[in-house]
């Protein structure tokens, strides 16, 4: 595999992070966005917290926007309408209740390998559309600011919100830019043909596969000119769905991307692709085999097993540091080069 894991993985675990309240437990530190700011590498980490469980009740968290307060919900464990398909949540009367509520928190490093997490969240739920959490950010430096896309989860659906910052101290919130059901939005680091560009991933339905799409915008808020860009491939490691990762990297060969894919058994892997510089909705080449698979214990055993999921890359010359979440529980990293990923995209 052309990605080489850091020897000091995992970089962040739930035990490294302070909960926002004494009555909560940190369950996961995962799926970090990444950016270099001055002499520091910053990760915007998804931190999942849970209420303490009770013997006779399932307890879950939700943000009450009217009261502007994080609350705990309870359901009896013997409720016949309560089922648990996997470690990420419960279903009650056809609707999912997450076992944890996520927010986004900054972790900082001087060497890009040893990180210290802030005690307080950077982005925490504030609206009804974030009642079940803020998840899986991407960061794009653009026009003198850092633009952050993230998944907003609630009983209204899974949508995508936009925030921005100039200093990673104060954050402006710009609201939803994609309605349910959508996620995996990353914004390109420069305009193409005078327009902003992004990838997004509508959910699978009885009519459509879970594909990566491309969209254009004049202002980063209103998105249109949507085109399907990449689809799952039946019978392969990407047979169930594909989704965009970190913002694309501009190279002489095209827009280089490391994306995630899921197979029929639910295993997540990473792949590489190149798209046309002037028409990035057109994939030029796509690797036939994964560039990274879950193989270590911390990638194969966790809240959800067999997962590597990357939404953060830091570029230093030709070197790429790929930050990723493993088994829906911890943060880790691997290193590669632009040339290696270009070769992988052509393989």
C-alpha positions in Angstrom: 0.0 0.0 0.0 1.4 3.5 -0.9 0.3 5.0 2.4 2.5 4.4 5.4 1.0 4.6 8.9 2.6 6.9 11.6 4.5 4.8 14.1 2.8 6.8 16.9 -0.7 6.0 15.8 -3.3 6.5 17.3 -2.8 10.3 17.4 -6.0 11.0 19.5 -8.2 8.7 21.5 -11.3 9.3 23.6 -9.1 9.1 26.7 -7.1 12.2 25.4 -10.1 14.5 25.4 -12.0 16.2 28.2 -15.8 16.0 28.0 -17.8 19.2 27.8 -19.6 18.3 31.0 -18.7 16.1 34.0 -21.8 13.9 33.4 -20.8 13.0 29.9 -18.3 10.4 28.5 -16.2 10.8 25.3 -16.8 7.8 23.1 -14.9 8.8 20.0 -12.4 11.2 18.5 -12.5 10.6 14.8 -12.6 11.8 11.2 -10.4 14.9 11.5 -10.3 17.8 9.0 -6.7 19.1 8.7 -4.9 22.3 7.8 -1.6 23.9 8.3 -1.8 27.3 9.9 1.6 29.0 10.3 3.9 26.6 12.2 1.1 24.4 13.5 -1.0 21.6 12.1 -4.6 21.9 13.2 -7.2 19.1 13.2 -10.9 19.8 13.5 -11.9 16.6 15.2 -15.3 15.0 15.5 -15.8 14.4 19.2 -18.7 12.2 20.2 -20.0 12.3 23.7 -22.6 10.2 25.4 -24.8 10.4 28.5 -24.1 7.8 31.2 -26.3 4.8 30.6 -28.9 3.5 33.1 -29.8 0.0 34.0 -33.4 0.2 32.8 -33.1 2.9 30.2 -31.2 3.7 27.0 -30.0 7.3 27.3 -29.2 9.6 24.4 -28.3 13.2 23.9 -30.0 15.9 21.8 -29.7 19.6 21.5 -32.9 21.5 22.3 -32.6 24.7 20.1 -35.5 26.5 21.7 -33.9 26.1 25.2 -30.4 26.4 23.8 -29.5 23.4 25.9 -28.1 19.9 25.6 -30.6 17.4 27.0 -30.8 13.7 27.8 -33.6 11.5 26.4 -34.5 8.2 27.9 -36.3 5.1 26.6 -36.9 1.9 28.5 -34.7 -1.0 27.4 -37.6 -3.4 27.3 -39.5 -1.1 24.9 -40.5 -3.5 22.0 -40.1 -0.7 19.5 -36.4 -0.3 20.4 -33.8 -2.1 18.4 -30.0 -1.8 17.9 -28.6 -2.8 14.5 -25.0 -1.8 15.3 -22.8 0.2 17.7 -23.6 3.6 16.3 -27.2 4.0 17.5 -30.7 2.6 18.3 -33.8 2.6 16.2 -37.1 3.5 17.8 -40.3 3.4 15.7 -38.3 3.6 12.5 -36.2 6.6 13.5 -32.5 6.5 14.5 -31.2 7.7 17.9 -27.5 8.1 18.0 -25.6 6.7 21.0 -23.5 9.9 21.0 -23.8 13.5 20.0 -20.9 15.0 18.1 -19.3 18.4 18.0 -16.1 19.7 16.3 -13.0 20.5 18.4 -9.5 21.7 17.5 -6.4 19.7 18.2 -3.0 21.4 17.7 0.5 20.2 16.9 3.9 21.7 16.3 5.3 18.6 14.6 2.1 17.2 13.0 2.4 14.0 15.0 1.7 14.8 18.6 -1.6 16.7 19.2 -3.2 18.4 22.2 -7.0 18.9 22.0 -8.7 22.1 23.1 -10.9 21.7 26.2 -13.9 23.5 24.6 -15.7 22.9 21.2 -15.0 25.0 18.2 -18.4 24.2 16.6 -21.2 22.9 18.7 -24.9 22.5 17.8 -26.9 25.7 17.8 -29.9 25.1 15.5 -32.7 22.5 15.2 -30.8 21.1 12.1 -27.9 20.2 14.4 -30.0 18.6 17.2 -28.1 15.3 16.9 -24.7 16.7 16.2 -22.1 18.3 14.0 -19.9 15.8 12.2 -17.1 15.1 9.7 -15.7 18.5 8.8 -13.6 19.5 5.8 -11.4 22.7 5.7 -10.6 24.7 2.6 -8.3 27.8 2.7 -9.9 30.1 0.1 -10.1 33.9 -0.4 -8.2 34.7 2.8 -10.5 32.6 5.1 -10.8 29.0 6.1 -14.1 27.5 4.9 -15.5 24.6 6.9 -18.2 22.2 5.7 -19.7 19.8 8.1 -22.6 17.4 8.4 -25.6 18.6 10.4 -27.7 15.8 11.9 -31.2 16.0 13.4 -34.6 14.5 13.3 -35.1 16.7 10.2 -32.5 14.7 8.3 -28.8 14.7 7.5 -27.8 18.0 5.8 -24.6 20.0 5.2 -23.7 23.3 6.9 -21.0 25.9 6.2 -18.9 27.9 8.6 -15.7 30.0 8.2 -12.9 31.5 10.3 -9.8 33.5 9.9 -8.1 32.5 13.1 -9.7 29.2 14.4 -10.8 31.2 17.5 -14.0 32.7 16.3 -16.3 31.1 13.7 -19.0 32.5 11.5 -21.9 30.2 10.8 -23.5 30.5 7.3 -26.3 27.9 7.7 -27.2 24.9 5.5 -25.9 24.8 2.0 -27.3 21.3 1.1 -30.6 19.9 2.4 -31.2 16.3 3.5 -30.1 13.8 2.6 -26.6 14.8 1.8 -23.1 14.7 3.2 -19.4 14.4 2.4 -19.1 18.0 1.0 -15.6 19.3 0.3 -14.9 22.7 -1.4 -12.1 23.0 -4.0 -9.2 25.3 -3.0 -9.6 27.6 -6.0 -12.3 28.6 -8.5 -12.7 26.8 -11.8 -14.0 28.7 -14.8 -14.9 31.6 -12.5 -17.0 29.5 -10.1 -16.5 27.8 -6.8 -16.6 24.0 -7.0 -17.5 21.3 -4.5 -18.1 17.6 -4.2 -21.2 16.3 -2.4 -22.8 12.9 -1.9 -26.6 12.5 -1.9 -27.9 9.4 -0.1 -28.8 6.1 -1.8 -32.4 5.4 -2.6 -34.4 2.8 -4.4 -33.7 4.7 -7.6 -30.1 5.8 -7.2 -26.7 4.6 -6.0 -24.7 6.6 -3.4 -22.5 8.6 -5.8 -20.1 11.5 -5.6 -21.5 14.6 -7.4 -20.0 17.9 -8.4 -21.7 21.3 -8.0 -20.8 24.9 -8.8 -21.5 28.2 -7.0 -21.0 31.9 -7.5 -20.9 32.6 -3.7 -20.3 29.4 -1.7 -23.9 29.5 -0.5 -26.1 28.7 -3.6 -25.0 25.5 -5.4 -26.1 24.3 -8.8 -25.0 22.8 -12.2 -25.0 19.4 -10.4 -23.3 16.4 -12.2 -22.7 12.8 -11.2 -19.0 12.4 -11.0 -18.2 8.9 -9.5 -20.4 5.9 -8.9 -19.9 2.6 -7.0 -18.7 -0.3 -9.0 -20.6 -3.6 -8.5 -18.7 -6.6 -7.2 -15.7 -4.5 -6.0 -14.3 -2.8 -2.9 -16.5 0.2 -3.8 -19.7 -1.7 -4.5 -21.9 -0.1 -1.9 -21.1 3.6 -2.0 -18.4 6.2 -2.6 -17.8 9.6 -0.9 -15.5 12.5 -1.2 -12.6 13.0 1.3 -10.5 16.0 1.8 -10.5 19.0 -0.6 -8.8 18.0 -3.9 -5.2 18.8 -4.6 -4.3 20.6 -7.9 -1.5 18.8 -9.8 -0.2 18.9 -13.4 -2.1 15.6 -14.0 -5.4 16.9 -12.8 -7.3 17.3 -9.5 -6.0 14.6 -7.2 -8.4 13.2 -4.6 -8.3 10.5 -1.9 -11.9 9.3 -1.5 -13.6 6.6 0.6 -15.6 3.6 -0.6 -17.6 0.9 1.1 -18.0 -2.7 -0.1 -20.9 -5.1 0.3 -19.7 -6.2 3.7 -19.6 -2.6 5.1 -15.8 -2.4 5.0 -14.4 1.2 4.4 -11.3 1.7 2.3 -9.6 4.7 0.6 -9.0 5.1 -3.1 -7.3 7.7 -5.4 -8.7 9.5 -8.5 -7.8 12.3 -10.9 -10.3 14.6 -12.6 -10.0 17.2 -15.3 -8.6 20.6 -14.2 -11.1 22.7 -16.1 -14.1 20.3 -15.8 -13.6 18.5 -12.5 -17.0 16.8 -12.8 -15.2 14.5 -15.3 -13.0 11.8 -13.8 -9.9 11.2 -15.8 -8.8 8.0 -14.1 -9.6 6.1 -11.0 -7.5 3.4 -9.3 -8.8 -0.1 -9.6 -7.6 -1.2 -6.1 -7.6 0.6 -2.8 -4.7 2.7 -1.6 -5.5 2.0 2.1 -7.4 -0.7 3.9 -8.3 -1.3 7.6 -5.7 -3.7 8.8 -4.5 -2.8 12.3 -6.5 -3.5 15.5 -7.4 0.2 16.0 -8.8 0.2 12.4 -10.6 -3.2 12.7 -12.1 -3.0 16.2 -14.1 -0.1 17.5 -17.5 1.6 17.5 -17.9 0.4 13.9 -15.4 -2.2 12.7 -13.2 -2.2 9.6 -13.2 1.6 8.9 -10.6 4.0 7.5 -12.2 7.3 6.7 -10.2 10.4 5.6 -11.4 14.0 5.3 -8.1 15.8 6.1 -4.8 16.1 4.2 -1.9 18.4 4.8 0.5 19.0 1.9 4.2 19.8 2.5 5.8 20.1 -0.9 5.4 16.6 -2.5 4.6 14.9 0.8 1.0 14.2 1.8 0.0 13.5 5.4 -3.4 11.8 5.3 -5.3 12.1 8.6 -8.1 9.6 9.1 -10.6 8.2 11.5 -10.3 4.5 12.4 -13.1 2.2 13.4 -15.3 5.2 14.2 -13.3 5.7 17.4 -9.8 7.3 17.0 -7.7 9.6 14.9 -4.6 8.4 13.0 -2.4 9.4 10.1 -0.4 8.0 7.2 2.1 9.5 4.8 2.5 9.3 1.1 3.5 11.5 -1.9 1.7 13.2 -4.7 3.5 11.0 -7.3 2.5 7.8 -5.4 -1.1 8.8 -5.3 -1.1 9.9 -9.0 0.3 6.5 -9.9 -2.3 4.8 -7.7 -5.1 6.7 -9.4 -3.8 5.3 -12.7 -3.3 1.7 -11.5 
